[in-house]
Amino acid sequence: MFEHRLVAAVAAPGVVDVSASWTAPLPGSLVRQPDAGDRDGFTKGMRTAERLPDIRRTLEFRARPYGIRDRFDLYRAVREYRLDQAQAAAIRTPCC
């Protein structure tokens, strides 16, 4: 999971949790459903939200790079793009 052959690295501050911008506009109950495995509840909630054309277009645009059309699977995949404290602590390459 981690590359240990690098001697040093320079890191620019960036996004450590891609899902934050995806889940920020959602109500808390909808945010928790993918992690809880509630596909039906999440799908129902997203169908309601996507009745608004702006939301639907935005999601279609943002989903394109992931190649995932199903909203439940998409949000579960996006949740994988985050760096938590345990993962950050496992980085051994000297950084500046």
TAFENWO-V559574 format. One record per backbone hydrogen bond with DSSP energy under -0.5 kcal/mol. CO is the residue of the C=O (numbers start at 1). NH is the residue of the N-H. E is the energy in kcal/mol with one decimal. If there is no record, write none. Layout:
{{CO;NH;E} {CO;NH;E}}
This chain:
{{2;4;-0.6} {7;94;-0.6} {9;11;-0.5} {9;96;-1.4} {16;83;-3.5} {17;20;-1.2} {18;21;-0.8} {18;22;-0.7} {19;23;-2.8} {20;24;-1.7} {23;26;-1.6} {27;30;-0.8} {27;31;-1.8} {28;32;-1.9} {29;33;-1.0} {30;34;-0.7} {31;35;-0.6} {32;36;-1.8} {33;37;-0.8} {33;38;-2.5} {34;37;-0.8} {37;39;-1.7} {38;42;-2.2} {39;43;-2.9} {40;44;-2.4} {41;45;-2.3} {42;46;-2.7} {43;47;-2.3} {44;48;-1.8} {45;49;-2.1} {46;50;-2.8} {48;51;-1.3} {49;52;-1.6} {51;53;-0.7} {52;55;-0.6} {52;56;-2.1} {53;57;-2.7} {54;58;-2.2} {55;59;-2.5} {56;60;-2.4} {57;61;-2.3} {58;62;-2.7} {59;63;-2.2} {60;64;-1.1} {63;66;-1.4} {63;67;-1.2} {63;68;-0.8} {64;67;-0.8} {67;69;-0.5} {70;74;-2.4} {71;75;-2.7} {72;76;-2.0} {73;77;-2.2} {74;78;-2.6} {75;79;-1.6} {77;80;-1.4} {78;81;-1.6} {80;82;-1.5} {81;18;-2.9} {82;84;-0.6} {84;88;-2.5} {85;89;-2.4} {86;90;-0.9} {87;90;-0.6} {88;91;-1.3} {90;92;-0.6} {94;9;-2.2}}
